[in-house]
Amino acid sequence: MRWSAHEARDRFTVVRDRLIALDARRRLWVWRHPRPVAAAIALICLLALQSRIDATRAVERSTAEWGRVASVLVATADLTPGQLWDGRWETRRLPAPAIPERAIVDPNRLDGAVVTARATAGTVITEAHLTTTVDIPDGWLGVPAPRRGVAAGAGDPVTVALDGRLLTDRAVVASIDDDTITVALPAGAAAVVAARPEEAVVLLAP
C-alpha cells in the first residue's frame, strides 16, 4: 500500500507526538520518584565498578601466574623406553602454567636413569619418564598381556586389539617388564582382555 505525501506526514506527526508524550511521562515519573531512580543509578554504578574490579583482579592473577617461572628438565632428543637419559636433556626456565605435574627439577635424578616412557624433543621430563609404574585411574583395571616387542613405557597411551579388531583406544601402560605389559583400561574392555590375555595385541596409540 502506498501512502500519499499528506498521509505519510500525518503518520510521522502521530508517531512523533507519541514519542514526545512517552518522554514527557518518563521525565514526570523520574521527577516524582527521585529516590528509586537514584537507587537504580547507584546500583548500576556499583555493578559496573564491581565488574571492573573483578576483571582487574583476573588480569592480575593471570599476570602473576604467567609471570612465575621455574627451572625444569627438558628432553633434547626423541627418546624411547630403554634408552639412557645421559646427555639428552637440558635445564629450561618455563612459566608455571606450562609445567606439568610431577615435573623433574633435580638433575641428579637423571644420573644413570633409564627412559621409561616416550619423550620427544622439548618434552618436560616428569616422574612418568623415570618410573616403571603409573597409577590406574578410578574405574579402570590393569590387565597383563604379552609385550610382543612394543616400544612403550609406563604412562604411554596404547590401543588394544583382539581378533584383529580394535577393542579400545582408551588404554594406558600401567607397568612393563621384559615379556609382559600391564595395560590399564576401562572395566568393560578389561574384562574382555582378561578372558583371553594371550591373544590381545597392544600397540602404541597413533
N, C-alpha and C positions, 0 to 999 in steps of 0.2 A: 504494500500500500504506500502510495506516495502522498506526502503532505505538501500543501501549498506553503509559500513563504510566510503567510499570515498565521497558519496553523502551527508551523514549526516555531515561530516567535512566541505564540501564546503558550505552547507546551514548555518551552525554555523558561518563560517567565514563571509558570506554575512551579516547576522544579526548583528554580532559584529561590522563590518565596518560601517553599517548604524547607529548604536547607537553611535559609536565614532564620525561620521560625524555630527550627530544631536547635540552631546555635544559640538563639536567644534563650530558649528553655534551659539549655545546658549551663549557660552563664548564670541564669537566675538560680538554678539549683545549687551551683557552686557557691553563689553569694549567700544563699540561705543556709547552707550546710558547710561552713568552713572547716570544722573540726574533722569530720570524716575525710574530707579532701586532703587536709594537711596530714592526717594519719596515713592515708594511702600513699601520698607522695613520699613520706618518711620511710614507709615500709619498702617501697620500690628502691629508694636510695640505699637503704640498708642491705637489701638483697644484692643490688649491683656491687656495693662495696665488699660484701662477703664473697661474692663470686670472684672479684679481682684478687682478694686476699688468698682464696683457695688456689687460684691459678698461679699466683706468685709463689706460694709455698710449693706447689707441684713442680714448678720450674726449678726452684732452689733445691728440692730433693733430687731431681734428675741431674742437675748440675753437680751436686755433691757426690751422687753415686758414680757418675761417669768420670768425675774428677779424681776419684781414688784409684790408684794404680798399685799393682803388686808384682813382684818378681815370680815367675813360674818357669818351669822347664818345658821346652817345646821340641818336638821331633824335627830334625833337619833332613830326613830322608823317608822314603816309603819303606815301612818295615812290616815283616810278617812274624807270626809267633815262632819262637825258637831262636831268633837272632839275638845277639847281644846289643845292649844299648851303647856300648863303648864308642865314644866319638860321634854319635848320631843324634846329638841333642845340643841345645844351647839355652841360655837364660834370656828371657824377654820380660819386659815390663808391659803389662796389659791392663786396660780398665777393668774394674771389678766385675761389671756385668758380663764381660767376655770370658771370665774364668769359670770353668765348670766345677762342680762339687768334687771334693777329694783330689784336687789337683796337687801334683808333686812340687814341692818348693825346695826340698833339701837335695842338692846334687849327690850327696853321699848315698842316697837310696839307689842310684843307678850304677854304682860301682859293682861290676860283675853281674848285674841283673840281666835277666832274660826277658825278651818281649813276650807277653802272654796274650796280647790282643792286637789286631792290626792297627797300624797308625800311619797316616800319610804325613808328608812334609807339612809343617805348620800346625800339626795337631798338638794341643796342650796335653801333656802326659799326666794321666790320672792313675789312681790305685788300680783301676781295671787293666792297665797296661803292665802291671807288675805282679798282680796276684793270680793265682790259678783257679780261684773260685769266685763266684758272684752270688748275691742273694737272689733267691727265687721269688718273683712277685707274688703277692697275695692272690689266691685263687688259681695259681698255676701249679704244675707238678713237674718234678725233674725225672726224666726217663733216660736210662743209659742206652746207647746204640753203638754199633760198630763205627769206628772213626773213618776207616777206608781212606786214609791219607788226606782228609780235608784239612786245608791250612787255615784253621780257625783257632781263636783263643777265647778265654773266658770273657764274657760280655759281648761277643760278636753276634750280630743278628744273623740268623740262618733260616733256611726253609727246610721242611721235612716232606719227603715224598714216600709213597707206599704203592706198590703195584704199578709203578710208572706214572702215577698221578700225584699232583701236588696235594698234600694233606693240609698243610698250613704254612703261611708265610709269616706267621707271628710266633717266632721262637727265638730263644737266646741261649747261647752256650753257657751253661752253669759251671761246668768244670771239664777238664780234659786230661787224658794221660796217653800213653803210647798207643793203646789199642781201642780205648773206649772214649766216647764223647757223651757227656750227660747234658741233655737238652731240656731247658725249661720251656714249657708250652702250656696253653690253656688246657683245663682239666679234660674237656671232651676229646681233644686231639691226643692228649697224653694217654687216655685210656685205650685208644686205638693202637698207638705205637707200643704201649706196654704189652699188649696181647701178642705182638709179632715184632719184637725189637730187632731181631737179626735181619729182618727184611727191610727195615727202614733205611732210607738214604738221606743223609744230612748234607746240605750244600750251603755255601756262603750265600747270603742274600745279595741280590744284584744291587 
